[in-house]
Amino acid sequence: MQKGVTLWFTGLSGSGKSTIASNVEAVLKDQGLKVEVLDGDEVRTHLSKGLGFSKEDRDTNIRRIAYVAKLLTRNGVLAITAAISPYREIRDEARENIGDFVEVFVKCPLNTLVARDVKGLYEKAIKGEIANFTGVSDPYEEPLNPDVVVETDKESIEESVAKVLGTLAERGYIPSSIVSQPVEAR
């Protein structure tokens, strides 16, 4: 029987959270595991519609994601969240409430994020044209002790996915045989 866990991806916009999360999801689903992804953008559309970007609204959004992830986890599903979740206190609250929790810090320097940003949002935020932009005009509190750190400016998608899968296997959430198979980015 599969043991549930929440795999919590946190990092700045454009760092690669959704890309790595979807690749981890694909590998796990290919192995027949029950997996659900709670992507920050999708949750804001369906579960947190109407919330803004104040600290209170961001906290409410993360609490909603954590609640759904907790339900999935306790029912034997591997829940993957991919939301900026900028505040350490709320991430720690989610960890405490969920229990089976693996925090993945998707680390990427600001200059790389600006260079990757096809929509130009970082440049607009830097110029002051976008208010409350996490990592520019609004804070992002890096995790102090994440379970996994992936550095998307230095690692390939495959290397980052392998790190995440390795941690899940080490902690007994997935069979170690999954880690020994080559990872192909999708």
N, C-alpha and C positions, 0 to 999 in steps of 0.2 A: 504494500500500500504506500502511495506517495505521501511524503510529509510536506505540509505547507510551509511556505516561507515568503516573506516580502523582500524583494530585491529593490532597494530604493536608490535610484539614480539621482544625483544632485550635481548641479554645475550651472555655469552661466549659459545664457542663450547662445546657441550655435556651437556649444562645446562638443556635441556629439552624443548627447544622452539618448535621444530617440533612435539614432542610427545603431548604436551599440545595443540598446534594449531590443530593437526589432531583430537584430542578428542573434542575440541570445535566445529570444523567443523562438526563432526559426529552428535553431539547433535543438532546443528542448522539445518542441512540438514534433520534430522529425523523429525523436526518440520515444514518442507516444506519451509524453508527460502532459498533464493538465496545466496550462499556462494562460494567464490573462494579463494584458498590458493596459495600464491606466496612464495614458499619455496626457501630459499637462494641458495641451491645446484642446484635445478632445473633451477632457473633463470640464474645462472652462465652458465649452459649448453646451454640454449636456447636463452636467451635474451642478455647475456653479455659474450658470448664466445669470447675468445681472451684477455679478461682483466686479468691483473695480480693482485698482492696484494699490490701494492704501495698505498699510501694514495689517490692519484688522481684516480686510478682505482677503489678503494673501494668506493670512493665518487660517481663516475660515475655509478657504479653498484646500489648503494642505490638510486640515483636520478632516474634511470630507473625503479626500483621497485616502487618508490613513484609515478611516472607518471602513470604507469599501475593501481596502487591502486586508484589513484585519478579518473581515468576514470571509474573504476568499482564503486567506492563510489558514484559518481555523477549520476550513472545510477541505483541506488537503490540496489546495491549488497553489502553484507558484505564481504569486502576484508580482508583476513588474511595474514600478512607477517610474515615470520619466517626467519630472517637473522640476523647475528651477529650485523650488523650496529654499528661499534665500536665508531663512532665519534658523540658526542652530537650535534654539530652544524648542521650536515646533518640530523639527526633525527628531530631536531627542525625546520629545513627548510621543511622537509616532512610534519610535523604537520601543519605548516603555509600554505603550498600550498594545502593540502588536505582539511583541515577544520574539517570535522567530523572524529576525530582521537582519538584513545584510545591507549596509550603506556603501554605495559605490560613488566615490567622488570623481567626476569627470572633469579633470583639471586641464585648463587651456589658458595660456596668457592672453591678455586683452588685445595686444597687437595682432596676434593670430586670428582672434575672433573678428576684429575689424577687417582684416584682409579677406576672411572667408565670407563676410556678410554681403550676400548678393542684393539684399533689399536696402542696404545702406542705413539700417536702423542705428547701429552704433555711431556712425558719423553724425547722424542727426541728433542723437542723444548727447554726444560730446559737444556739439554746437549749441546745445540747450533747446533744441527744437522739440524734443520728446522729454516730458517730465517723468519722474519716477521710473527710470530705466535701470534695472538691476545691474550692478557692477559699474555703473557710470554715475548716475545721480541718485541712486538708491543703493543701500548696502547689500552685499552678498557676504555672508559669514561662512568661510570655508569650514568644513568639518575638522574637528580637532583630532579625532581618532577614527577615521573611516576604516571600514573592513577591507576595502579595495580602493586603490588609487589607479586610475588609468589616465595617461597623459597623451591626449589625442594629437598634440603637436609633435610628439616623438614616436608614437606607436602606430602600427597599422591597426585597422579595424580587427583583423584576425588576432593580433596580439592582445588587444584590449578584451575581446570576447573570451579568449583563452584564459586570461587572468580571472575574469568573473566566474567562468565555469570551474576553474581550479579551486577557487574559494568555496563555491557551492559544494563541490565534491569533498573537499577537506572537512567540511562541517557536516557531512552526511545528508545533505539535501538532495543530491543527485548521485547516481552511480558513477564511480570513478572511470568506468569504461567510456563514458561520454567524453571525458577530457582527453583520452588517448586518441580520439579520432581527429583528423585534420579539420580545421575550421575554414570555411570559405565565405568571404563576405558576400552579402546579397544587396 
